[in-house]
Amino acid sequence: IAAKILCPIPLMFPLILYLWQTFAEWSDEMSIFENGLAYRSRMGSASCLWDEIEDYSVAGRGSVVSAIKKDDGTWIHIAMEMQGVEENVRPHLRTVIKWTGPEE
């Protein structure tokens, strides 16, 4: 009887992990302003002006923005299902190529 109860637990672990990650991000909140954004999650809150964005990261097939890197090196990780990111944040993102001099 104990085997019937304990054997399925390792198989259910990926499902439990997926559900935990999905529901944990539900309380995340992003506010868009004229000059930047503010983001609040269970990990804390962060704000970023549009001209402070140095880089960004995308995830998934649709190339959804998953994180924004500020010019001070800190990353703001965005929930995967956050609405409004593509319409409100994507236009302010740009790829900056830093030139380090000629290669030798």
DALIN-V950459 format. One record per residue. N is the residue number from 0. SS is DSSP state (2 for helix, 1 for strand, 0 for the rest). Layout:
N | SS
N | SS
This chain:
0 | 0
1 | 2
2 | 2
3 | 2
4 | 2
5 | 2
6 | 2
7 | 2
8 | 2
9 | 2
10 | 2
11 | 2
12 | 2
13 | 2
14 | 2
15 | 2
16 | 2
17 | 2
18 | 2
19 | 2
20 | 2
21 | 2
22 | 2
23 | 2
24 | 2
25 | 2
26 | 2
27 | 0
28 | 1
29 | 1
30 | 1
31 | 1
32 | 0
33 | 0
34 | 0
35 | 1
36 | 1
37 | 1
38 | 1
39 | 1
40 | 1
41 | 0
42 | 0
43 | 1
44 | 1
45 | 1
46 | 1
47 | 1
48 | 1
49 | 2
50 | 2
51 | 2
52 | 1
53 | 1
54 | 1
55 | 1
56 | 1
57 | 1
58 | 1
59 | 0
60 | 0
61 | 0
62 | 0
63 | 1
64 | 1
65 | 1
66 | 1
67 | 1
68 | 1
69 | 1
70 | 0
71 | 0
72 | 0
73 | 0
74 | 1
75 | 1
76 | 1
77 | 0
78 | 0
79 | 0
80 | 0
81 | 0
82 | 0
83 | 0
84 | 2
85 | 2
86 | 2
87 | 2
88 | 2
89 | 2
90 | 2
91 | 2
92 | 0
93 | 0
94 | 0
95 | 0
96 | 0
97 | 0
98 | 0
99 | 0
100 | 0
101 | 0
102 | 0
103 | 0
